[in-house]
Amino acid sequence: MSQHRAVIAIQAEPLAADLRPEGGPVAIVPEFDDLYAEAVRAGGGVVTDTDLDARAIVWTSHGAGPLEGYLDTHRNVGWVQLPLAGVDAYRELIARRPDLLWTSAKGSFAQPVAEHALTLTLALLRELPKRVLARTWDTNKTGTSLFGLEVLIVGAGGIALELIRLLEPFGVRITIVRRSPDAVPGAHRTVTAEHLLDVLPDADVVVIAAAFTDDTKHLIGEVELTAMRDTAILVNIARGGLVDTDALAGALASRLISGAGLDVTDPEPLPDGHPLWSEPLAIITPHVADTPEMVQPLLAARIQENTEAFLGDARFVGVVDSTLGY
């Protein structure tokens, strides 16, 4: 069966000699995974059975607590490969352990997540939430084509770059909002985050694909939703906390915007009975943009590449900046 290609949207970063972790055996913990072990070996590494002599670990759990305990008892570890693209769950631990090299899966899962963002966008524009619930033939022909629309993407990482590629056949005009003013290939314009309110009124589609940090919490709130067109839709495939859930529910209920597609929510899981579940303008999917079957081979590719870096030229991909939190 064919697999998603590994989308590496970020450059490998060569580390200075004094920052390079010492090479050696790699442990796969807390749950051993044969595919990841194969990736380590393909990268020239040795998978340790006892993990007591591990110089690096591939962490396979989404919990930071057990990882901190592991690191406290395995003092030889110098490099930690995390299993997720977003590292908000590990951010406090990373800040406490800047002595370690941390790498994430950022960029690796871009294709399936961008595909899901496009799916939600098309479904909302074509009013599929209403069509799915219909039990009679509606002669009122409504819906919007994506072709030629103004698309605003918040974030400029792997998901954003892959979504730009997927949107190319639709002839849209893309605006990127990011931390730096550097132009993004395929985008018609790039603006910095402080100009978000300036460009929101232009957008027909707003896609949230940014990292979740203290600075980006509730990046989209009541003010931002009010600034959007009443015909615009919002799609969030990043982290639920980037959007103020109460503000979004209110904006949809009052028809300030035309629809929302959410693969992530705050809180998550979204509680049963929450107003968003019964909102006819919303599509909610339970954080399934990147299923384990999709991402496992992509993470394996990242593990192999970083194992080669660990034992070779130290050009790691997905290095986490402990000060930025991603």
Sequence and secondary structure as in RCSB ss.txt:
>XXXX:A:sequence
MSQHRAVIAIQAEPLAADLRPEGGPVAIVPEFDDLYAEAVRAGGGVVTDTDLDARAIVWTSHGAGPLEGYLDTHR
NVGWVQLPLAGVDAYRELIARRPDLLWTSAKGSFAQPVAEHALTLTLALLRELPKRVLARTWDTNKTGTSLFGLE
VLIVGAGGIALELIRLLEPFGVRITIVRRSPDAVPGAHRTVTAEHLLDVLPDADVVVIAAAFTDDTKHLIGEVEL
TAMRDTAILVNIARGGLVDTDALAGALASRLISGAGLDVTDPEPLPDGHPLWSEPLAIITPHVADTPEMVQPLLA
ARIQENTEAFLGDARFVGVVDSTLGY
>XXXX:A:secstr
         S  EE  GGG      EEEESS  HHHHHHHHHTT  B SS TT SEEEE  S HHHHHHHHHH T
T  EEE S S  GGGHHHHHH TTSEEE  TTTTHHHHHHHHHHHHHHHHTTHHHHHH  S          TT E
EEEE  SHHHHHHHHHHGGGT EEEEEESS    TT SEEEEGGGHHHHGGG SEEEE     TTTTTSB HHHH
HHS TT EEEE S GGGB HHHHHHHHHTTSSSEEEESS SSSS  TT GGGG TTEEE  S SS HHHHHHHHH
HHHHHHHHHHHTT EESSB  TTTT 
